[in-house]
Amino acid sequence: MIDLYTWSTPNGRKVSIMLEECGLPYVAHAIDISKDEQFKPAFLKISPNNRIPAIVDQDTGMALFESGAILLYLAEKTGKFLPKDATSRWQAVQWLMWQMGGVGPMLGQVHHFAKYNPGKAPYAEERFLKEARRLYGVLDRRLAEAPHVAGEYSIADMSIWPWISRFEWQGIDLGEFKNVKRWYTEIAARPAVQRGYHVPVKQPSIPMPA
């Protein structure tokens, strides 16, 4: 049994989608970041950085924070969604790192400046919106070469997809990135993704491009 401490954010959804895809039994514990519940002492013991998601694996006693580390742990635990051959495995790892170092931080800044604080910092809005489009372009070019970022569906896709699900927040028309649109809609149709999207609380329907 896995205890998952999470909220309805892209980082949180990475792990709930992976757990659903793997079919691992888990219990979701809502950490409402809008109420600063991530700063409670009990959660700090599990996640020293006061960020969701975090897990405790009751089978091993392992407690982990940081979504990328959790995805790698679950992939190794189950033998799923991380390719076995070295070339494909490192393709998946490099795209996972691309998400962790680029997509997440940069699109998160778009959300902060352009969605929640529009007009307060025009330079920041311009900078991060421009970077968002650049990152979409990188992803689109990769998906012109392969059905998924590492060839086969993997934790790399699971890490990127929840951030792309907020394309409307980022001012992106997925029609301009046809390969991303194809990939996004195919993953959105997966039953495990649909279940994982609504953890820990039910949300409106997954956003779909026109």
N, C-alpha and C positions, 0 to 999 in steps of 0.2 A: 504494500500500500504506500502511495506517495501522498504526502500532504503538500498541497500547492497553495502558496500565499500570493495573491495576485489581485489585479484590478483590470478594468476594461480599457486597456491601452494597447498599442502595438507590441510593446515589449512583453506585456502579460500574455497576449494572445499567442505569441510564438510558442510558449510552453504548453498552454492548454491544447493548442492544435496538435503539437507533437504527442502529447499524452493520448489524445483521442486517436491519432493515426496509429500509434503503437498498440492501442488496446490495453494499456496499463490501468489497473484500478487506482483511483485517486480521489481525494476529497479536496474540494476547493474552499479556501478560506478567504473571504473578501477583505482586502485591505483598502479602505476607501481613502485614496490620497487627497480627495477634495476636503476631507475632514482631518488631514494630517495624521491618520492612523499609522502611517509608516514610521512615525517617530516614537511610537510606544516602546517602552523598554523590552517587552516580550518579543516584539518583532526585531528589535535591534540585536538580540542574541542570535537570530537566524541570519539576518542581513545587516552586516556591520556598516554598510553604506546607506542604510535607510531607504532602499529602493526596491520596488517590486520588479520582477517576480523573485521568489525564493522557493526552495523545496526542502523537505525532509523526507528521505527515503527510509521508511520504517523497516525495510528488509536489511539495510546495512548500517543504519544510524547516520548516514551521510547527510549533512546539511549543506546546501549550496545556494549562493546568490550569483547574479549576473546571468542574463538570459542565454548568452552564447555558451558559457560554461555548462549550463543546465542542458542545453540541446546536445552538446557533445557527450555529456554524461549519459543521457537517456539513450542516445544512439549506440554507445558502447554497451550499455546495460542490456539492450534488447537485440543488438545486431541488426538494426533497421535504420534505413534512411541516411546511411553514410556508406558510400561505396567501398568495396573491399580492395579493389586494385589501387595501387599507389597513385597513379596518374589521376584517376577520377576522384579518389579520396581527397587529394590536395586541391583539386578544382573546387570541390565542395567547401573545404576549409577556407580557401582564399576568398570565395564569394561570401561566406559567413563573416569573415573579417572585414570585407568591404562594407557589408551592412553595418557591422558594429562601429566601424570607424568613420563611415561616410553617411550612408542613408539615414541611420537613426539620428545622429547628432544634427545633421544639416536639416533634415525635414522637421525635426523637433523645433529647430530655430524658426523655420517658416511658420509653424503653428503658433509659436510664442509671439512673433512680431506681426505677421500678416493676418492671422485669424483672431487672436485674442487682444492685440494691442495695435490695431491698424492706425496709421497716421502719426504714431508717436515717435517712430524712428525710421524715416524714409530711406536713409542709406542702408540700414540693416534689412529692411524689407526687400529692397532692390537686390542686395547682395545675396541673400538666402533664397529668394525666388529664382534668381539666375542660376545658382548652384543646384537647386532642385531640378530645373530643366536639364542641366548638364548631366546629373546623375540618371535621370530618366533616359537620356540619350545613350549613356553607357550601357544601361540595362537593355535597352531596345536593340542595340547592336549585338550584344551577346545573345539575345533570344532570337535573333535572325539566323544564328549559327546552330542553335540547339533548342530542343523543346523545353528544357529547364536549364538553370544556370550552370549546373554541373553535369549536364547531359541527362541523367535520370533524376527523378523527383527526390529531393533530399532536404536535410535540415537547412541548407542554404536557402531554398525556396521558402521554407516555413519562416525563416527569419526576415526575409525581405517582404513577403506578401502582405503582412499586416500593416506595414508602413504605406504600401501602395494603396491599401484599402481606404486611405484618407486622401486620395487624389483630389477630391473636391476642396479639402482644406488647403491644399497646396496650389490651387489655381491651375491644375493640370487637366487638359482635355485628352483622355486616353486615345481618342481618335487620331491624335497626332503621333502616337507611338503604337503602331499597329501590332508589333510583336509583343510589347508589354500587355496590350489589351487582350490578345489571344491567350497569353499565359495567365493573366489575372483572372479572366472569366473561366478558364478551365479549372484552375485551382479553387475558385469560389464555388464550383459545382461539386466539389468533393464532400461527401457527407461528414467526414471527420472535421473538415475545416468549418463547415456550417455549425457543427456542435461546439467546437472549440471557440468560435467567434463569440458565443454568447455566455462565456464563463468570465467572471463568476456570477454576473447578473444578466438577464435577458436584455438585449439591445434591439433597436430597430433593425430592419433587414440589412444585409450586407449591401453596401453601395455598389451599384452596377453602372457601367458606362452606357451612354446612349447608343 
